[in-house]
Amino acid sequence: MTPGEDQLIRTLQASFLNSDKLQKHIRLLFSKGSMYLIVNSNLMYHASIPMTDEGEFKTVIVDGKPYAGRSLLDKLDRLTREAYFGGNGAKSQQMALDYMWYLWCGPESPFFDKAKMATLERYLIEDKKTHHEEKGAYYKHLDDTKMCSMILSAFGLDPEKSHIISGHVPVKTCKGESPIKAGGKLLMIDGGFSKAYHSETGIAGYTLIYNSHGLQLVQHEPFESAVKAVEEGKDIISTKVIVEATTDRITVRDTTIGKELQVQIDDLKNLLAAYRSGQIKERK
């Protein structure tokens, strides 16, 4: 870079690092977020897990060591935290910072999983052949129940009862695509609410609802205008699709939060019993 370009980059960097609002948002992401989340026996991750053409977990070398499947996501979770919280200027933190960039556009990134990012080509080249972004093997096996069952099992879930929930890729409903894959084992619910995607998808995305009756997908129609909403009563029109209905309603006890609450209740009961039996002396 020229001295002027270097100074510009450093100025931009300082603006990002010293923005209180941005840092508050980032800290929230790290305190609440993770590479994947298991809730109510459902596995959620952003886009994909790197796979081979045969539908097996692909081994990815990170920091000189091999990782695949769940171990890869666990490693990347630690790496992203090292990038943000690691010691200032440490070699390990610099490597983690570099990998944050790779997660954005790398072919073996579970956030991207494409051969290349063609944003520059879309801006500067008219030939649409150059705009193509070849998706990774994961996307070729979306309807493969064997792959989905393997993923669920790797995360300690029952493939017969659990689901994979992901997003990232808009579902092209206008071309006959469905958000329900692999016999219901995989649900792709990219929001797609942005107007830029409406011509590509034909809708305004999906919302997944989980309640005591089971799982429901809600398909949203594009919002046309405030005028039509007022004059014709046409707000956001939504259609519900039942993904999975339960014969017996799900209770709070059956949910992830319910199990956490039960652990707290059991701890309090044990604490009370310890006080009553004299194992713990009451402070005066």
Residue pairs with C-beta under 8 A, 6 or more apart in sequence:
1 9
16 22
17 23
26 84
30 80
30 81
30 84
30 85
34 77
35 45
35 73
35 74
35 76
35 77
35 80
35 110
36 43
36 44
36 45
36 70
36 73
36 155
37 43
37 44
37 45
38 44
38 155
38 156
38 157
38 256
39 256
40 210
40 254
40 255
40 256
41 157
41 158
41 161
41 162
41 163
42 162
42 163
42 164
42 165
42 210
43 151
43 152
43 155
43 157
43 162
43 163
43 164
43 165
44 164
44 165
44 166
45 73
45 110
45 164
45 166
46 110
46 111
46 166
46 167
46 168
47 110
47 111
47 112
47 113
47 166
47 167
47 168
47 169
48 110
48 113
48 136
48 138
48 139
48 166
48 168
49 57
49 69
49 72
49 73
49 110
49 138
49 151
50 57
50 58
50 60
50 68
50 72
50 108
50 109
50 110
50 113
50 136
50 137
50 138
51 57
51 58
51 136
51 137
51 138
51 141
51 147
52 58
52 137
53 137
53 140
55 137
55 141
55 144
55 146
55 147
55 150
56 150
57 68
57 69
57 72
57 150
57 154
58 68
58 108
58 137
59 66
59 67
59 68
60 66
60 67
60 68
60 72
60 108
61 67
62 72
62 75
62 76
62 79
62 99
63 75
63 79
63 95
65 75
67 74
67 75
69 151
69 154
70 154
70 155
72 110
73 110
76 99
76 103
76 110
79 96
79 99
80 96
80 99
80 100
80 103
82 92
82 93
82 96
83 93
83 96
83 97
83 99
83 100
86 92
86 93
86 96
87 93
102 109
103 109
103 110
103 111
103 112
104 111
104 112
105 112
105 117
106 112
107 113
107 114
107 115
107 116
107 136
108 136
111 168
113 135
113 136
113 138
113 139
114 133
114 134
114 135
114 136
115 133
115 134
115 135
115 136
116 133
116 134
117 133
118 130
118 131
118 132
118 133
121 130
121 131
122 131
125 131
135 169
139 169
141 147
142 181
142 182
142 186
142 188
143 181
143 182
144 182
145 182
145 183
145 185
147 182
148 159
148 164
148 181
148 182
148 185
148 186
149 159
149 185
151 164
152 158
152 159
152 162
152 164
152 185
153 159
159 185
162 185
163 184
163 185
163 186
163 187
163 215
163 244
164 185
164 186
164 187
165 186
165 187
165 189
165 208
166 186
166 187
166 188
166 189
167 188
167 189
167 190
167 191
168 190
169 188
169 190
170 190
170 192
170 197
170 200
170 201
170 205
171 177
171 178
171 179
171 188
171 190
171 192
171 201
171 203
171 206
172 200
172 201
172 202
173 201
173 202
173 203
173 219
174 200
174 201
174 202
174 203
175 202
179 187
179 188
179 189
179 206
179 217
180 186
180 187
180 217
180 241
180 243
181 187
181 188
184 243
184 244
187 208
187 215
187 217
187 243
189 205
189 206
189 207
189 208
189 217
190 205
190 206
191 205
191 206
191 207
192 198
192 201
192 203
192 204
192 205
192 206
193 204
193 205
193 220
195 222
197 205
198 204
198 222
203 219
203 220
203 221
203 222
204 220
204 221
204 222
204 223
204 236
205 220
206 217
206 218
206 219
206 220
207 217
207 218
207 220
207 238
208 215
208 216
208 217
208 218
208 243
209 215
209 216
209 217
209 218
210 216
211 250
212 246
212 249
212 250
212 251
213 245
213 246
213 249
213 250
214 242
214 243
214 244
214 245
214 246
214 250
215 242
215 243
215 244
216 240
216 241
216 242
216 243
217 240
217 241
217 243
218 238
218 239
218 240
218 241
219 238
219 239
219 240
219 241
220 236
220 237
220 238
221 236
221 237
221 238
221 239
223 229
223 235
223 236
224 234
228 234
229 235
251 258
252 258
252 261
253 259
253 262
271 280
274 280
275 282
